[in-house]
Amino acid sequence: MTVVAVGVLLGLAALSLGLRVTSLLMPRANSLLRLAVSSVIGTILVLAALQISDRYGVHDLGLGLLLSLSPVGLFDLAKWWFHRKRPR
């Protein structure tokens, strides 16, 4: 149960990071394409951050920092949803 909860929270953090990056790189792209690219970019960023924090021996610090982004990920996902529904 704990592993699933941490996975969901890391997924939200990845989505947050990815949506923020793609909002700068491709602001006028198709919304579903942007969500797919965001999840890939966010996953890469989260995995890189976890590897770097593990390399320096501060795995718990890196995990805590990423988990603190989870509420922002929920906000970014809701913002993406409402902007997707808006006419251009």
Gaussian input, Z-matrix of N, CA and C with variables (Angstrom, degrees):
# hf/3-21g

backbone

0 1
 N
 C     1     B1
 C     2     B2     1     A1
 N     3     B3     2     A2     1     D1
 C     4     B4     3     A3     2     D2
 C     5     B5     4     A4     3     D3
 N     6     B6     5     A5     4     D4
 C     7     B7     6     A6     5     D5
 C     8     B8     7     A7     6     D6
 N     9     B9     8     A8     7     D7
 C    10    B10     9     A9     8     D8
 C    11    B11    10    A10     9     D9
 N    12    B12    11    A11    10    D10
 C    13    B13    12    A12    11    D11
 C    14    B14    13    A13    12    D12
 N    15    B15    14    A14    13    D13
 C    16    B16    15    A15    14    D14
 C    17    B17    16    A16    15    D15
 N    18    B18    17    A17    16    D16
 C    19    B19    18    A18    17    D17
 C    20    B20    19    A19    18    D18
 N    21    B21    20    A20    19    D19
 C    22    B22    21    A21    20    D20
 C    23    B23    22    A22    21    D21
 N    24    B24    23    A23    22    D22
 C    25    B25    24    A24    23    D23
 C    26    B26    25    A25    24    D24
 N    27    B27    26    A26    25    D25
 C    28    B28    27    A27    26    D26
 C    29    B29    28    A28    27    D27
 N    30    B30    29    A29    28    D28
 C    31    B31    30    A30    29    D29
 C    32    B32    31    A31    30    D30
 N    33    B33    32    A32    31    D31
 C    34    B34    33    A33    32    D32
 C    35    B35    34    A34    33    D33
 N    36    B36    35    A35    34    D34
 C    37    B37    36    A36    35    D35
 C    38    B38    37    A37    36    D36
 N    39    B39    38    A38    37    D37
 C    40    B40    39    A39    38    D38
 C    41    B41    40    A40    39    D39
 N    42    B42    41    A41    40    D40
 C    43    B43    42    A42    41    D41
 C    44    B44    43    A43    42    D42
 N    45    B45    44    A44    43    D43
 C    46    B46    45    A45    44    D44
 C    47    B47    46    A46    45    D45
 N    48    B48    47    A47    46    D46
 C    49    B49    48    A48    47    D47
 C    50    B50    49    A49    48    D48
 N    51    B51    50    A50    49    D49
 C    52    B52    51    A51    50    D50
 C    53    B53    52    A52    51    D51
 N    54    B54    53    A53    52    D52
 C    55    B55    54    A54    53    D53
 C    56    B56    55    A55    54    D54
 N    57    B57    56    A56    55    D55
 C    58    B58    57    A57    56    D56
 C    59    B59    58    A58    57    D57
 N    60    B60    59    A59    58    D58
 C    61    B61    60    A60    59    D59
 C    62    B62    61    A61    60    D60
 N    63    B63    62    A62    61    D61
 C    64    B64    63    A63    62    D62
 C    65    B65    64    A64    63    D63
 N    66    B66    65    A65    64    D64
 C    67    B67    66    A66    65    D65
 C    68    B68    67    A67    66    D66
 N    69    B69    68    A68    67    D67
 C    70    B70    69    A69    68    D68
 C    71    B71    70    A70    69    D69
 N    72    B72    71    A71    70    D70
 C    73    B73    72    A72    71    D71
 C    74    B74    73    A73    72    D72
 N    75    B75    74    A74    73    D73
 C    76    B76    75    A75    74    D74
 C    77    B77    76    A76    75    D75
 N    78    B78    77    A77    76    D76
 C    79    B79    78    A78    77    D77
 C    80    B80    79    A79    78    D78
 N    81    B81    80    A80    79    D79
 C    82    B82    81    A81    80    D80
 C    83    B83    82    A82    81    D81
 N    84    B84    83    A83    82    D82
 C    85    B85    84    A84    83    D83
 C    86    B86    85    A85    84    D84
 N    87    B87    86    A86    85    D85
 C    88    B88    87    A87    86    D86
 C    89    B89    88    A88    87    D87
 N    90    B90    89    A89    88    D88
 C    91    B91    90    A90    89    D89
 C    92    B92    91    A91    90    D90
 N    93    B93    92    A92    91    D91
 C    94    B94    93    A93    92    D92
 C    95    B95    94    A94    93    D93
 N    96    B96    95    A95    94    D94
 C    97    B97    96    A96    95    D95
 C    98    B98    97    A97    96    D96
 N    99    B99    98    A98    97    D97
 C   100   B100    99    A99    98    D98
 C   101   B101   100   A100    99    D99
 N   102   B102   101   A101   100   D100
 C   103   B103   102   A102   101   D101
 C   104   B104   103   A103   102   D102
 N   105   B105   104   A104   103   D103
 C   106   B106   105   A105   104   D104
 C   107   B107   106   A106   105   D105
 N   108   B108   107   A107   106   D106
 C   109   B109   108   A108   107   D107
 C   110   B110   109   A109   108   D108
 N   111   B111   110   A110   109   D109
 C   112   B112   111   A111   110   D110
 C   113   B113   112   A112   111   D111
 N   114   B114   113   A113   112   D112
 C   115   B115   114   A114   113   D113
 C   116   B116   115   A115   114   D114
 N   117   B117   116   A116   115   D115
 C   118   B118   117   A117   116   D116
 C   119   B119   118   A118   117   D117
 N   120   B120   119   A119   118   D118
 C   121   B121   120   A120   119   D119
 C   122   B122   121   A121   120   D120
 N   123   B123   122   A122   121   D121
 C   124   B124   123   A123   122   D122
 C   125   B125   124   A124   123   D123
 N   126   B126   125   A125   124   D124
 C   127   B127   126   A126   125   D125
 C   128   B128   127   A127   126   D126
 N   129   B129   128   A128   127   D127
 C   130   B130   129   A129   128   D128
 C   131   B131   130   A130   129   D129
 N   132   B132   131   A131   130   D130
 C   133   B133   132   A132   131   D131
 C   134   B134   133   A133   132   D132
 N   135   B135   134   A134   133   D133
 C   136   B136   135   A135   134   D134
 C   137   B137   136   A136   135   D135
 N   138   B138   137   A137   136   D136
 C   139   B139   138   A138   137   D137
 C   140   B140   139   A139   138   D138
 N   141   B141   140   A140   139   D139
 C   142   B142   141   A141   140   D140
 C   143   B143   142   A142   141   D141
 N   144   B144   143   A143   142   D142
 C   145   B145   144   A144   143   D143
 C   146   B146   145   A145   144   D144
 N   147   B147   146   A146   145   D145
 C   148   B148   147   A147   146   D146
 C   149   B149   148   A148   147   D147
 N   150   B150   149   A149   148   D148
 C   151   B151   150   A150   149   D149
 C   152   B152   151   A151   150   D150
 N   153   B153   152   A152   151   D151
 C   154   B154   153   A153   152   D152
 C   155   B155   154   A154   153   D153
 N   156   B156   155   A155   154   D154
 C   157   B157   156   A156   155   D155
 C   158   B158   157   A157   156   D156
 N   159   B159   158   A158   157   D157
 C   160   B160   159   A159   158   D158
 C   161   B161   160   A160   159   D159
 N   162   B162   161   A161   160   D160
 C   163   B163   162   A162   161   D161
 C   164   B164   163   A163   162   D162
 N   165   B165   164   A164   163   D163
 C   166   B166   165   A165   164   D164
 C   167   B167   166   A166   165   D165
 N   168   B168   167   A167   166   D166
 C   169   B169   168   A168   167   D167
 C   170   B170   169   A169   168   D168
 N   171   B171   170   A170   169   D169
 C   172   B172   171   A171   170   D170
 C   173   B173   172   A172   171   D171
 N   174   B174   173   A173   172   D172
 C   175   B175   174   A174   173   D173
 C   176   B176   175   A175   174   D174
 N   177   B177   176   A176   175   D175
 C   178   B178   177   A177   176   D176
 C   179   B179   178   A178   177   D177
 N   180   B180   179   A179   178   D178
 C   181   B181   180   A180   179   D179
 C   182   B182   181   A181   180   D180
 N   183   B183   182   A182   181   D181
 C   184   B184   183   A183   182   D182
 C   185   B185   184   A184   183   D183
 N   186   B186   185   A185   184   D184
 C   187   B187   186   A186   185   D185
 C   188   B188   187   A187   186   D186
 N   189   B189   188   A188   187   D187
 C   190   B190   189   A189   188   D188
 C   191   B191   190   A190   189   D189
 N   192   B192   191   A191   190   D190
 C   193   B193   192   A192   191   D191
 C   194   B194   193   A193   192   D192
 N   195   B195   194   A194   193   D193
 C   196   B196   195   A195   194   D194
 C   197   B197   196   A196   195   D195
 N   198   B198   197   A197   196   D196
 C   199   B199   198   A198   197   D197
 C   200   B200   199   A199   198   D198
 N   201   B201   200   A200   199   D199
 C   202   B202   201   A201   200   D200
 C   203   B203   202   A202   201   D201
 N   204   B204   203   A203   202   D202
 C   205   B205   204   A204   203   D203
 C   206   B206   205   A205   204   D204
 N   207   B207   206   A206   205   D205
 C   208   B208   207   A207   206   D206
 C   209   B209   208   A208   207   D207
 N   210   B210   209   A209   208   D208
 C   211   B211   210   A210   209   D209
 C   212   B212   211   A211   210   D210
 N   213   B213   212   A212   211   D211
 C   214   B214   213   A213   212   D212
 C   215   B215   214   A214   213   D213
 N   216   B216   215   A215   214   D214
 C   217   B217   216   A216   215   D215
 C   218   B218   217   A217   216   D216
 N   219   B219   218   A218   217   D217
 C   220   B220   219   A219   218   D218
 C   221   B221   220   A220   219   D219
 N   222   B222   221   A221   220   D220
 C   223   B223   222   A222   221   D221
 C   224   B224   223   A223   222   D222
 N   225   B225   224   A224   223   D223
 C   226   B226   225   A225   224   D224
 C   227   B227   226   A226   225   D225
 N   228   B228   227   A227   226   D226
 C   229   B229   228   A228   227   D227
 C   230   B230   229   A229   228   D228
 N   231   B231   230   A230   229   D229
 C   232   B232   231   A231   230   D230
 C   233   B233   232   A232   231   D231
 N   234   B234   233   A233   232   D232
 C   235   B235   234   A234   233   D233
 C   236   B236   235   A235   234   D234
 N   237   B237   236   A236   235   D235
 C   238   B238   237   A237   236   D236
 C   239   B239   238   A238   237   D237
 N   240   B240   239   A239   238   D238
 C   241   B241   240   A240   239   D239
 C   242   B242   241   A241   240   D240
 N   243   B243   242   A242   241   D241
 C   244   B244   243   A243   242   D242
 C   245   B245   244   A244   243   D243
 N   246   B246   245   A245   244   D244
 C   247   B247   246   A246   245   D245
 C   248   B248   247   A247   246   D246
 N   249   B249   248   A248   247   D247
 C   250   B250   249   A249   248   D248
 C   251   B251   250   A250   249   D249
 N   252   B252   251   A251   250   D250
 C   253   B253   252   A252   251   D251
 C   254   B254   253   A253   252   D252
 N   255   B255   254   A254   253   D253
 C   256   B256   255   A255   254   D254
 C   257   B257   256   A256   255   D255
 N   258   B258   257   A257   256   D256
 C   259   B259   258   A258   257   D257
 C   260   B260   259   A259   258   D258
 N   261   B261   260   A260   259   D259
 C   262   B262   261   A261   260   D260
 C   263   B263   262   A262   261   D261

   B1=1.4500
   B2=1.5288
   B3=1.3226
   B4=1.4579
   B5=1.5176
   B6=1.3328
   B7=1.4580
   B8=1.5261
   B9=1.3137
   B10=1.4627
   B11=1.5248
   B12=1.3126
   B13=1.4669
   B14=1.5282
   B15=1.3246
   B16=1.4662
   B17=1.5280
   B18=1.3280
   B19=1.4592
   B20=1.5162
   B21=1.3195
   B22=1.4711
   B23=1.5255
   B24=1.3134
   B25=1.4643
   B26=1.5246
   B27=1.3350
   B28=1.4609
   B29=1.5250
   B30=1.3250
   B31=1.4636
   B32=1.5164
   B33=1.3275
   B34=1.4691
   B35=1.5223
   B36=1.3313
   B37=1.4668
   B38=1.5209
   B39=1.3299
   B40=1.4658
   B41=1.5246
   B42=1.3106
   B43=1.4587
   B44=1.5264
   B45=1.3194
   B46=1.4531
   B47=1.5250
   B48=1.3235
   B49=1.4624
   B50=1.5214
   B51=1.3229
   B52=1.4585
   B53=1.5124
   B54=1.3359
   B55=1.4638
   B56=1.5222
   B57=1.3065
   B58=1.4663
   B59=1.5239
   B60=1.3358
   B61=1.4655
   B62=1.5288
   B63=1.3248
   B64=1.4655
   B65=1.5235
   B66=1.3206
   B67=1.4640
   B68=1.5241
   B69=1.3310
   B70=1.4639
   B71=1.5222
   B72=1.3397
   B73=1.4549
   B74=1.5201
   B75=1.3186
   B76=1.4662
   B77=1.5184
   B78=1.3307
   B79=1.4643
   B80=1.5273
   B81=1.3219
   B82=1.4630
   B83=1.5270
   B84=1.3164
   B85=1.4656
   B86=1.5302
   B87=1.3188
   B88=1.4582
   B89=1.5252
   B90=1.3087
   B91=1.4622
   B92=1.5301
   B93=1.3278
   B94=1.4625
   B95=1.5225
   B96=1.3267
   B97=1.4544
   B98=1.5222
   B99=1.3196
   B100=1.4682
   B101=1.5233
   B102=1.3270
   B103=1.4621
   B104=1.5226
   B105=1.3306
   B106=1.4620
   B107=1.5283
   B108=1.3215
   B109=1.4612
   B110=1.5269
   B111=1.3139
   B112=1.4689
   B113=1.5162
   B114=1.3135
   B115=1.4675
   B116=1.5240
   B117=1.3242
   B118=1.4681
   B119=1.5309
   B120=1.3221
   B121=1.4614
   B122=1.5258
   B123=1.3217
   B124=1.4656
   B125=1.5145
   B126=1.3297
   B127=1.4619
   B128=1.5228
   B129=1.3172
   B130=1.4645
   B131=1.5305
   B132=1.3243
   B133=1.4627
   B134=1.5286
   B135=1.3281
   B136=1.4633
   B137=1.5342
   B138=1.3226
   B139=1.4632
   B140=1.5239
   B141=1.3288
   B142=1.4647
   B143=1.5267
   B144=1.3210
   B145=1.4619
   B146=1.5267
   B147=1.3337
   B148=1.4616
   B149=1.5216
   B150=1.3215
   B151=1.4573
   B152=1.5167
   B153=1.3149
   B154=1.4643
   B155=1.5301
   B156=1.3130
   B157=1.4726
   B158=1.5280
   B159=1.3138
   B160=1.4612
   B161=1.5248
   B162=1.3257
   B163=1.4637
   B164=1.5334
   B165=1.3243
   B166=1.4569
   B167=1.5249
   B168=1.3168
   B169=1.4633
   B170=1.5140
   B171=1.3084
   B172=1.4633
   B173=1.5316
   B174=1.3273
   B175=1.4630
   B176=1.5279
   B177=1.3213
   B178=1.4703
   B179=1.5223
   B180=1.3118
   B181=1.4637
   B182=1.5313
   B183=1.3263
   B184=1.4657
   B185=1.5136
   B186=1.3280
   B187=1.4631
   B188=1.5254
   B189=1.3072
   B190=1.4667
   B191=1.5122
   B192=1.3359
   B193=1.4625
   B194=1.5158
   B195=1.3327
   B196=1.4631
   B197=1.5255
   B198=1.3251
   B199=1.4640
   B200=1.5236
   B201=1.3349
   B202=1.4626
   B203=1.5319
   B204=1.3305
   B205=1.4664
   B206=1.5179
   B207=1.3111
   B208=1.4649
   B209=1.5238
   B210=1.3259
   B211=1.4755
   B212=1.5246
   B213=1.3204
   B214=1.4629
   B215=1.5220
   B216=1.3351
   B217=1.4542
   B218=1.5123
   B219=1.3158
   B220=1.4617
   B221=1.5272
   B222=1.3285
   B223=1.4655
   B224=1.5230
   B225=1.3489
   B226=1.4600
   B227=1.5225
   B228=1.3197
   B229=1.4608
   B230=1.5247
   B231=1.3152
   B232=1.4700
   B233=1.5297
   B234=1.3308
   B235=1.4627
   B236=1.5310
   B237=1.3365
   B238=1.4636
   B239=1.5297
   B240=1.3300
   B241=1.4630
   B242=1.5328
   B243=1.3316
   B244=1.4569
   B245=1.5222
   B246=1.3219
   B247=1.4681
   B248=1.5276
   B249=1.3252
   B250=1.4602
   B251=1.5165
   B252=1.3223
   B253=1.4565
   B254=1.5302
   B255=1.3209
   B256=1.4568
   B257=1.5201
   B258=1.3121
   B259=1.4806
   B260=1.5266
   B261=1.3116
   B262=1.4761
   B263=1.4920
   A1=111.08
   A2=116.57
   A3=120.56
   A4=111.00
   A5=116.75
   A6=120.48
   A7=110.40
   A8=117.00
   A9=121.13
   A10=110.18
   A11=117.31
   A12=120.98
   A13=111.00
   A14=117.27
   A15=120.23
   A16=110.11
   A17=117.09
   A18=120.45
   A19=112.48
   A20=116.73
   A21=120.55
   A22=110.47
   A23=116.75
   A24=119.85
   A25=111.67
   A26=117.27
   A27=119.86
   A28=110.80
   A29=116.92
   A30=120.22
   A31=112.12
   A32=116.58
   A33=119.95
   A34=111.31
   A35=116.66
   A36=119.92
   A37=110.28
   A38=116.78
   A39=120.69
   A40=110.47
   A41=116.31
   A42=120.15
   A43=111.15
   A44=116.53
   A45=120.44
   A46=110.94
   A47=115.98
   A48=119.14
   A49=111.13
   A50=116.48
   A51=119.88
   A52=113.32
   A53=117.24
   A54=119.73
   A55=111.42
   A56=116.58
   A57=118.58
   A58=111.24
   A59=116.80
   A60=119.95
   A61=110.42
   A62=117.06
   A63=118.71
   A64=112.36
   A65=118.10
   A66=118.27
   A67=110.30
   A68=116.72
   A69=119.88
   A70=112.26
   A71=116.83
   A72=120.39
   A73=113.88
   A74=116.83
   A75=120.30
   A76=111.28
   A77=117.65
   A78=119.85
   A79=114.74
   A80=118.69
   A81=121.31
   A82=113.00
   A83=117.94
   A84=121.16
   A85=110.50
   A86=115.15
   A87=122.03
   A88=108.74
   A89=117.81
   A90=120.86
   A91=112.71
   A92=118.40
   A93=119.62
   A94=111.60
   A95=116.96
   A96=120.69
   A97=110.00
   A98=115.72
   A99=120.41
   A100=110.89
   A101=117.72
   A102=120.23
   A103=110.91
   A104=117.57
   A105=120.72
   A106=111.21
   A107=116.77
   A108=120.50
   A109=110.13
   A110=116.83
   A111=120.95
   A112=111.46
   A113=116.60
   A114=118.27
   A115=111.13
   A116=117.81
   A117=120.61
   A118=110.69
   A119=116.59
   A120=120.50
   A121=110.98
   A122=117.23
   A123=120.91
   A124=112.45
   A125=116.83
   A126=120.07
   A127=110.84
   A128=116.61
   A129=120.02
   A130=110.68
   A131=117.20
   A132=120.71
   A133=111.88
   A134=117.01
   A135=120.33
   A136=110.56
   A137=116.85
   A138=119.54
   A139=111.57
   A140=116.88
   A141=119.93
   A142=111.20
   A143=116.93
   A144=120.14
   A145=111.32
   A146=116.66
   A147=119.62
   A148=111.43
   A149=118.02
   A150=120.39
   A151=111.90
   A152=116.92
   A153=120.30
   A154=110.78
   A155=116.81
   A156=118.61
   A157=111.07
   A158=117.93
   A159=120.77
   A160=110.73
   A161=116.91
   A162=120.75
   A163=111.42
   A164=116.22
   A165=120.10
   A166=113.12
   A167=117.12
   A168=120.85
   A169=114.48
   A170=117.71
   A171=121.29
   A172=109.30
   A173=115.97
   A174=121.71
   A175=111.64
   A176=116.74
   A177=119.52
   A178=112.12
   A179=116.46
   A180=120.22
   A181=110.87
   A182=116.76
   A183=120.39
   A184=111.95
   A185=115.93
   A186=119.97
   A187=110.79
   A188=117.58
   A189=120.94
   A190=112.47
   A191=116.45
   A192=120.42
   A193=110.69
   A194=116.83
   A195=119.58
   A196=111.65
   A197=117.46
   A198=119.54
   A199=111.61
   A200=116.52
   A201=118.73
   A202=111.27
   A203=117.82
   A204=121.33
   A205=112.90
   A206=118.43
   A207=121.73
   A208=113.94
   A209=119.99
   A210=118.05
   A211=112.26
   A212=117.03
   A213=120.45
   A214=109.64
   A215=116.74
   A216=120.59
   A217=112.07
   A218=116.41
   A219=120.59
   A220=110.52
   A221=116.57
   A222=121.09
   A223=110.99
   A224=117.03
   A225=120.33
   A226=111.66
   A227=117.04
   A228=120.38
   A229=110.63
   A230=117.64
   A231=120.98
   A232=110.67
   A233=116.95
   A234=120.68
   A235=110.75
   A236=116.70
   A237=120.33
   A238=109.91
   A239=117.31
   A240=121.62
   A241=111.16
   A242=116.77
   A243=119.88
   A244=112.45
   A245=117.73
   A246=119.90
   A247=110.71
   A248=117.39
   A249=121.74
   A250=110.47
   A251=117.67
   A252=122.44
   A253=113.50
   A254=117.41
   A255=122.18
   A256=110.60
   A257=117.70
   A258=119.80
   A259=110.89
   A260=114.94
   A261=119.45
   A262=111.80
   D1=-42.83
   D2=-179.05
   D3=-66.08
   D4=-38.65
   D5=-179.86
   D6=-64.24
   D7=-39.29
   D8=178.67
   D9=-65.91
   D10=-42.99
   D11=-179.81
   D12=-63.76
   D13=-43.31
   D14=178.29
   D15=-65.75
   D16=-38.11
   D17=177.17
   D18=-62.68
   D19=-42.22
   D20=178.22
   D21=-65.27
   D22=-42.39
   D23=179.51
   D24=-66.34
   D25=-38.77
   D26=176.27
   D27=-68.01
   D28=-34.29
   D29=175.67
   D30=-63.55
   D31=-40.88
   D32=176.72
   D33=-66.01
   D34=-38.05
   D35=177.02
   D36=-64.79
   D37=-41.39
   D38=178.65
   D39=-63.95
   D40=-41.24
   D41=178.83
   D42=-63.93
   D43=-39.54
   D44=178.54
   D45=-62.83
   D46=-49.05
   D47=-179.95
   D48=-63.43
   D49=-42.04
   D50=-179.53
   D51=-65.65
   D52=-42.90
   D53=179.74
   D54=-66.24
   D55=-34.04
   D56=178.12
   D57=-69.44
   D58=-38.97
   D59=178.88
   D60=-68.24
   D61=-45.58
   D62=-177.73
   D63=-70.64
   D64=-22.11
   D65=176.07
   D66=-67.26
   D67=-27.05
   D68=176.04
   D69=-85.14
   D70=-37.68
   D71=-174.23
   D72=-82.37
   D73=-38.61
   D74=-175.93
   D75=-141.56
   D76=72.13
   D77=-174.87
   D78=-70.37
   D79=-25.58
   D80=-175.53
   D81=-104.14
   D82=16.21
   D83=-177.11
   D84=-78.11
   D85=165.50
   D86=174.64
   D87=-56.75
   D88=137.81
   D89=-172.75
   D90=-65.58
   D91=-38.36
   D92=178.82
   D93=-71.35
   D94=-36.40
   D95=175.35
   D96=-64.21
   D97=-41.85
   D98=178.97
   D99=-63.41
   D100=-38.73
   D101=178.28
   D102=-66.28
   D103=-40.63
   D104=179.32
   D105=-65.83
   D106=-45.34
   D107=178.35
   D108=-65.04
   D109=-36.90
   D110=178.88
   D111=-62.80
   D112=-41.40
   D113=-179.10
   D114=-67.67
   D115=-36.03
   D116=178.02
   D117=-68.58
   D118=-49.19
   D119=-179.93
   D120=-62.64
   D121=-43.38
   D122=179.47
   D123=-63.55
   D124=-39.70
   D125=177.99
   D126=-63.93
   D127=-41.56
   D128=177.79
   D129=-62.87
   D130=-42.93
   D131=179.72
   D132=-65.34
   D133=-41.43
   D134=179.90
   D135=-66.43
   D136=-44.95
   D137=179.01
   D138=-63.57
   D139=-39.32
   D140=177.41
   D141=-64.52
   D142=-41.95
   D143=179.36
   D144=-65.06
   D145=-39.38
   D146=178.20
   D147=-67.64
   D148=-38.35
   D149=178.13
   D150=-67.39
   D151=-40.86
   D152=178.61
   D153=-65.27
   D154=-44.41
   D155=179.73
   D156=-67.85
   D157=-31.79
   D158=176.63
   D159=-70.99
   D160=-37.32
   D161=179.16
   D162=-63.07
   D163=-36.19
   D164=179.93
   D165=-89.00
   D166=2.28
   D167=175.78
   D168=78.88
   D169=20.36
   D170=179.51
   D171=-122.32
   D172=48.92
   D173=-176.15
   D174=-58.33
   D175=-42.62
   D176=-179.97
   D177=-64.87
   D178=-35.46
   D179=177.72
   D180=-65.82
   D181=-44.78
   D182=178.46
   D183=-64.95
   D184=-41.44
   D185=178.35
   D186=-64.40
   D187=-42.49
   D188=178.46
   D189=-64.53
   D190=-38.55
   D191=178.53
   D192=-64.65
   D193=-42.97
   D194=179.55
   D195=-70.06
   D196=-37.44
   D197=179.44
   D198=-67.55
   D199=-26.33
   D200=177.94
   D201=-71.21
   D202=-15.99
   D203=176.53
   D204=-81.78
   D205=-10.19
   D206=-174.25
   D207=-58.67
   D208=-45.43
   D209=177.47
   D210=-62.03
   D211=-33.12
   D212=177.28
   D213=-67.19
   D214=-35.08
   D215=177.18
   D216=-62.82
   D217=-39.43
   D218=177.06
   D219=-64.85
   D220=-41.03
   D221=177.03
   D222=-63.99
   D223=-44.75
   D224=-179.46
   D225=-65.05
   D226=-36.29
   D227=177.69
   D228=-66.37
   D229=-41.83
   D230=177.30
   D231=-65.11
   D232=-40.24
   D233=178.47
   D234=-64.62
   D235=-40.86
   D236=176.80
   D237=-61.83
   D238=-41.24
   D239=-178.15
   D240=-62.00
   D241=-46.06
   D242=-178.82
   D243=-71.01
   D244=-35.00
   D245=177.70
   D246=-71.17
   D247=-28.24
   D248=177.82
   D249=-66.69
   D250=-35.73
   D251=-178.63
   D252=-77.84
   D253=-18.68
   D254=-175.97
   D255=-76.27
   D256=135.87
   D257=176.78
   D258=-69.56
   D259=149.75
   D260=-178.18
   D261=-89.04

